[in-house]
């Protein structure tokens, strides 16, 4: 089966938004997905509310990795919406710069038409 062409419409789903690295996502869907990520991670890290473990256990490391993956996936799709390479998402690994990246990609408008990463996101921000 051939992969979908960049101009073919993509069925946007929440799992794709949080975990997929391909395609584009609009600003509204980005912020909603980002808030969902924060809520999920807050619930998952509840056992650690009293403080971080002295030595991070496997559960903590797994949760941190999943949270980072979701953040990178969201930022990559927003960068793609602007026609930029997803490699710029590596800026998320730099402390304090990551906050600026999250805000910047959430505020910048996407390309008005299709680009090499897919068709223009609809008015609902990517969740058609």
Secondary structure, DSSP 4 states (H G I P E B T S, - for coil): -PPPPTTS-----HHHHHH--SS---HHHHHHHHHHHHHHHHHHTGGGTT---SS--HHHHHHHHHHHHHHHHHHHHHHHHTT--GGGGGGGGSTTHHHHHHHHHHHSPPPSS-BTTBSPP-TTSS--
